[in-house]
Amino acid sequence: MDHYIFELIEHETQYPAKVFIASIDTSSFHWHYDYELMVVLKGSLVMKSVSEPYILNAGDVVLFNSKKVHSLRRTDQDNLCLFIQLPQQLFIDNSNKKQSYSFYLNSASKTMIPKVKFSVFLQTAVKIAIRSKSKEEVDVFRIKALIATLVADIIEYTQYDIRQYPDNIDTEHNSDVLLQINEFIELNIENTNITHELCKYIGMSEKTLYRFLKNSTGFTAKDLIDATRIEKSKVMLRQTNKSISFIEQECGFNSEVTFYRIFKKETGVTPNEYRENDLEVATNSEVQGYLNFDSNEANCLLKQYL
């Protein structure tokens, strides 16, 4: 995955979703407008969001909500994951466009339990993935029907919150502000006083910025700044021979101790370990979040889950 916080998703032209399988190395903290259903087909990985981190294993199903920041990282096991990215519009009630859903669907959690078995969502997702590989015209209609079923099942069977926006709130404007915040952070990441400068740039007090980001992404400005700094440091560790102290200063950390602490918290390894391990992987393939995988194995796994 590209090294930025906002991910722009391009959907299929024939049906309203993006469906793909990937082997994850690391997808850093990022967000997108789409809702994203993920099924772990093989192995395990670590998922982080605003709540506690979860270890996801083969057969687990999780739904990432629109505009909520999250990340994924591989464990010592190889993994294969199915992703179905669903546009916001599929979850909008045309009679009331000033509301949005936040769903609670995570089979690794003891509290996010739906009214039906998780296998209901898993099998619909797998059917969508299998159909998406066909070039038959009828399968496009089948996929549309399955996507509608998946959305309906999510709404009917999962726990969720509804956020109602006042009539005077422009949700599109809020999304533009969120993009401006991300762009400012990326361009000024070396500034140790970035939060103060960000508030002046977008015309918000720190308290207003805090509430805006928590409502929009579930994270604080510090969370997003730290995530962006870690991403820049990972690129520099992988692509340059610069010293750790140089990278720490270039990425805006106020001390090497802070850099090591936050880096290990977010990645599970120290900067030196990341550099050494990543150089070994890079000799085999270009690491951009996704790893090479056997498509025949993926097809077999999909059929097994049916």
C-alpha positions as CSV (number, residue, x, y, z in Angstrom):
1,M,0.0,0.0,0.0
2,D,1.2,3.5,-0.8
3,H,2.7,5.4,2.1
4,Y,0.0,8.0,2.9
5,I,-2.8,8.2,5.4
6,F,-5.8,8.8,3.0
7,E,-6.5,5.9,0.5
8,L,-8.5,6.8,-2.6
9,I,-10.4,3.7,-3.7
10,E,-11.3,3.0,-7.3
11,H,-14.3,0.7,-7.8
12,E,-15.2,-1.7,-10.5
13,T,-17.2,-0.1,-13.3
14,Q,-19.7,-3.0,-13.5
15,Y,-20.7,-3.3,-9.9
16,P,-20.4,-1.1,-6.8
17,A,-17.5,-2.6,-4.9
18,K,-13.8,-3.3,-5.1
19,V,-13.0,-7.0,-4.5
20,F,-9.5,-8.4,-4.1
21,I,-7.2,-10.8,-2.3
22,A,-3.9,-9.8,-0.8
23,S,-1.1,-11.1,1.4
24,I,-0.4,-8.4,3.9
25,D,3.1,-7.3,5.0
26,T,2.0,-4.0,6.5
27,S,-0.7,-1.5,5.7
28,S,0.1,1.5,7.8
29,F,-2.5,3.7,9.5
30,H,-4.8,4.8,6.8
31,W,-8.4,5.7,6.2
32,H,-10.9,5.8,3.3
33,Y,-14.4,6.7,2.6
34,D,-15.5,3.1,1.9
35,Y,-16.6,0.5,4.4
36,E,-14.2,-2.4,4.2
37,L,-15.1,-6.0,5.0
38,M,-12.0,-8.3,5.5
39,V,-12.0,-12.1,5.7
40,V,-8.8,-13.8,6.8
41,L,-8.4,-16.8,4.5
42,K,-5.1,-18.1,5.9
43,G,-2.6,-17.3,8.6
44,S,-2.9,-14.4,11.0
45,L,-2.2,-10.7,11.3
46,V,-2.4,-7.8,13.8
47,M,-5.2,-5.3,13.3
48,K,-5.0,-1.9,15.1
49,S,-7.7,0.8,15.2
50,V,-8.9,3.3,17.8
51,S,-9.6,0.4,20.2
52,E,-7.2,-2.3,21.4
53,P,-5.2,-4.3,18.9
54,Y,-6.6,-7.7,17.8
55,I,-4.9,-10.8,16.5
56,L,-7.0,-12.0,13.5
57,N,-6.8,-15.6,12.5
58,A,-8.0,-17.7,9.5
59,G,-11.8,-17.5,9.4
60,D,-12.1,-14.2,11.2
61,V,-14.3,-11.5,9.7
62,V,-14.0,-7.7,10.5
63,L,-15.7,-4.6,9.1
64,F,-13.7,-1.3,9.0
65,N,-16.1,1.7,9.1
66,S,-16.0,4.6,6.7
67,K,-13.3,7.2,7.6
68,K,-12.0,5.2,10.6
69,V,-8.2,5.0,10.8
70,H,-6.8,1.4,11.0
71,S,-3.7,-0.6,10.2
72,L,-2.7,-4.2,9.5
73,R,0.6,-6.0,10.1
74,R,1.6,-9.6,9.4
75,T,2.7,-11.9,12.2
76,D,5.3,-14.7,11.8
77,Q,2.7,-16.6,9.8
78,D,2.0,-16.1,6.1
79,N,-1.5,-14.7,5.5
80,L,-4.1,-14.3,2.7
81,C,-7.0,-11.9,3.1
82,L,-10.1,-11.2,1.1
83,F,-11.2,-7.5,1.0
84,I,-14.5,-6.1,-0.2
85,Q,-14.6,-2.3,-0.2
86,L,-18.1,-0.9,-0.2
87,P,-18.9,2.8,-1.1
88,Q,-20.6,4.9,1.5
89,Q,-23.5,5.4,-0.8
90,L,-24.6,1.8,-0.3
91,F,-25.3,2.6,3.3
92,I,-27.1,5.9,2.9
93,D,-30.8,6.2,3.3
94,N,-31.9,8.6,0.5
95,S,-34.7,9.8,2.8
96,N,-32.1,11.0,5.3
97,K,-28.6,11.7,3.9
98,K,-27.6,13.5,7.1
99,Q,-26.8,10.3,9.0
100,S,-24.0,7.7,8.9
101,Y,-23.6,4.2,10.4
102,S,-20.8,2.9,12.6
103,F,-21.0,-0.9,12.6
104,Y,-19.5,-3.3,15.2
105,L,-18.5,-6.5,13.4
106,N,-15.3,-8.2,14.5
107,S,-15.2,-12.0,15.1
108,A,-12.0,-11.6,17.2
109,S,-13.9,-9.4,19.7
110,K,-16.0,-10.8,22.5
111,T,-18.3,-7.8,22.4
112,M,-19.0,-7.2,18.6
113,I,-21.3,-10.2,18.2
114,P,-23.9,-10.1,15.4
115,K,-27.4,-11.6,15.6
116,V,-26.4,-14.3,13.1
117,K,-23.2,-16.4,12.9
118,F,-20.1,-14.7,11.4
119,S,-20.2,-17.4,8.7
120,V,-23.2,-15.7,7.2
121,F,-21.0,-12.7,6.3
122,L,-18.0,-14.8,5.4
123,Q,-19.8,-17.0,2.9
124,T,-21.5,-14.1,1.2
125,A,-18.1,-12.4,0.9
126,V,-16.5,-15.6,-0.5
127,K,-19.3,-15.9,-3.1
128,I,-18.7,-12.4,-4.2
129,A,-15.0,-13.1,-4.6
130,I,-15.6,-16.3,-6.6
131,R,-18.1,-14.6,-8.9
132,S,-15.8,-11.6,-9.4
133,K,-13.3,-13.9,-11.2
134,S,-15.9,-14.8,-13.8
135,K,-16.2,-13.0,-17.1
136,E,-19.8,-14.1,-17.7
137,E,-22.3,-11.3,-18.0
138,V,-24.8,-13.0,-15.7
139,D,-22.2,-13.0,-12.9
140,V,-22.2,-9.2,-12.8
141,F,-25.9,-9.3,-11.9
142,R,-25.2,-12.1,-9.3
143,I,-22.4,-9.9,-7.7
144,K,-24.8,-6.9,-7.5
145,A,-27.3,-9.1,-5.8
146,L,-24.8,-10.6,-3.4
147,I,-23.4,-7.1,-2.5
148,A,-27.0,-5.9,-1.8
149,T,-27.4,-9.0,0.5
150,L,-24.1,-8.3,2.3
151,V,-25.1,-4.7,2.9
152,A,-28.6,-5.7,4.1
153,D,-27.1,-8.3,6.4
154,I,-24.7,-5.8,7.9
155,I,-27.5,-3.4,8.6
156,E,-30.0,-5.9,9.9
157,Y,-27.7,-8.3,11.9
158,T,-24.9,-6.2,13.4
159,Q,-24.7,-3.8,16.3
160,Y,-24.3,-0.2,15.1
161,D,-24.5,3.4,16.0
162,I,-26.2,6.1,13.9
163,R,-24.6,9.5,13.8
164,Q,-27.1,12.2,12.9
165,Y,-25.6,15.4,11.4
166,P,-27.4,18.7,12.0
167,D,-28.9,20.3,8.9
168,N,-26.3,23.1,9.0
169,I,-23.4,20.6,8.9
170,D,-21.8,20.0,5.4
171,T,-20.4,16.5,5.5
172,E,-18.6,17.0,2.2
173,H,-16.9,20.1,3.6
174,N,-15.9,18.1,6.7
175,S,-14.3,15.5,4.4
176,D,-12.4,18.2,2.6
177,V,-11.1,19.5,5.9
178,L,-9.9,16.0,6.9
179,L,-7.9,15.8,3.6
180,Q,-6.4,19.3,4.3
181,I,-5.4,18.1,7.8
182,N,-3.7,15.0,6.4
183,E,-1.9,17.0,3.7
184,F,-0.7,19.6,6.2
185,I,0.7,16.9,8.5
186,E,2.5,15.2,5.7
187,L,4.1,18.4,4.4
188,N,5.1,19.7,7.9
189,I,6.0,16.4,9.6
190,E,9.4,17.6,10.7
191,N,7.9,20.5,12.8
192,T,7.9,19.5,16.5
193,N,5.1,22.1,17.1
194,I,2.9,20.8,14.3
195,T,-0.4,20.7,16.2
196,H,-0.3,24.4,17.0
197,E,0.6,25.3,13.4
198,L,-2.2,22.9,12.2
199,C,-4.8,24.7,14.3
200,K,-3.8,28.1,12.9
201,Y,-3.8,26.7,9.3
202,I,-7.4,25.2,9.5
203,G,-8.8,27.9,11.9
204,M,-9.7,25.6,14.8
205,S,-8.8,25.6,18.5
206,E,-7.0,22.5,19.8
207,K,-10.2,21.4,21.6
208,T,-12.3,21.8,18.4
209,L,-9.6,19.9,16.4
210,Y,-9.7,17.1,18.9
211,R,-13.5,16.7,18.7
212,F,-13.5,16.9,14.9
213,L,-10.8,14.2,14.5
214,K,-12.3,11.9,17.1
215,N,-15.7,12.1,15.4
216,S,-14.3,11.8,11.9
217,T,-11.6,9.2,12.4
218,G,-11.7,7.9,16.0
219,F,-8.1,9.2,16.4
220,T,-6.5,12.4,17.9
221,A,-4.2,14.8,16.1
222,K,-1.3,13.2,18.0
223,D,-2.3,9.8,16.8
224,L,-2.3,10.9,13.2
225,I,0.9,12.8,13.5
226,D,2.7,9.9,15.1
227,A,1.4,7.5,12.4
228,T,2.6,9.8,9.6
229,R,6.0,10.2,11.3
230,I,6.3,6.4,11.6
231,E,5.4,6.0,7.9
232,K,8.0,8.5,6.8
233,S,10.6,6.9,9.0
234,K,9.8,3.5,7.5
235,V,10.4,4.8,4.0
236,M,13.7,6.4,5.0
237,L,14.8,3.2,6.9
238,R,14.1,1.1,3.8
239,Q,15.3,3.4,1.1
240,T,18.3,5.3,2.6
241,N,21.4,4.6,4.6
242,K,20.8,7.6,6.9
243,S,21.5,7.2,10.6
244,I,18.7,6.6,13.1
245,S,19.4,9.9,14.8
246,F,19.1,11.8,11.4
247,I,15.8,10.0,10.6
248,E,14.4,10.7,14.0
249,Q,15.1,14.5,13.6
250,E,13.9,14.5,9.9
251,C,10.6,12.9,11.0
252,G,10.0,15.4,13.8
253,F,10.5,13.2,16.9
254,N,11.8,15.2,19.8
255,S,14.3,12.5,21.0
256,E,15.7,9.2,19.8
257,V,14.1,7.5,22.9
258,T,10.7,8.7,21.9
259,F,11.3,7.6,18.3
260,Y,12.2,4.0,19.4
261,R,9.3,3.8,21.8
262,I,6.6,4.9,19.3
263,F,8.2,2.9,16.4
264,K,8.2,-0.3,18.3
265,K,4.7,0.3,19.6
266,E,3.4,0.7,16.1
267,T,5.4,-1.9,14.2
268,G,6.4,-4.5,16.9
269,V,10.1,-4.1,16.1
270,T,12.8,-1.4,16.7
271,P,14.0,0.8,13.8
272,N,17.2,-1.2,13.4
273,E,15.3,-4.5,13.3
274,Y,12.9,-3.1,10.8
275,R,15.7,-1.9,8.5
276,E,17.5,-5.3,8.7
277,N,14.4,-7.4,8.2
278,D,13.1,-5.3,5.4
279,L,16.3,-5.3,3.5
280,E,16.1,-9.2,3.5
281,V,12.5,-9.1,2.1
282,A,13.2,-6.4,-0.4
283,T,15.7,-8.7,-2.2
284,N,12.7,-10.9,-3.2
285,S,10.0,-8.4,-3.9
286,E,9.1,-4.8,-3.6
287,V,7.5,-4.2,-0.3
288,Q,4.5,-1.8,-0.5
289,G,2.2,-3.4,2.0
290,Y,1.2,-6.4,-0.2
291,L,3.3,-9.5,-0.8
292,N,3.2,-12.0,-3.7
293,F,0.9,-14.9,-3.2
294,D,-0.2,-18.1,-5.0
295,S,-3.5,-17.3,-6.8
296,N,-4.2,-21.1,-7.2
297,E,-4.0,-21.4,-3.4
298,A,-6.3,-18.4,-3.0
299,N,-8.9,-20.0,-5.2
300,C,-8.7,-23.2,-3.3
301,L,-9.2,-21.4,0.0
302,L,-12.2,-19.6,-1.3
303,K,-13.9,-22.8,-2.3
304,Q,-13.0,-24.4,1.0
305,Y,-14.8,-21.6,2.9
306,L,-18.0,-22.4,1.0
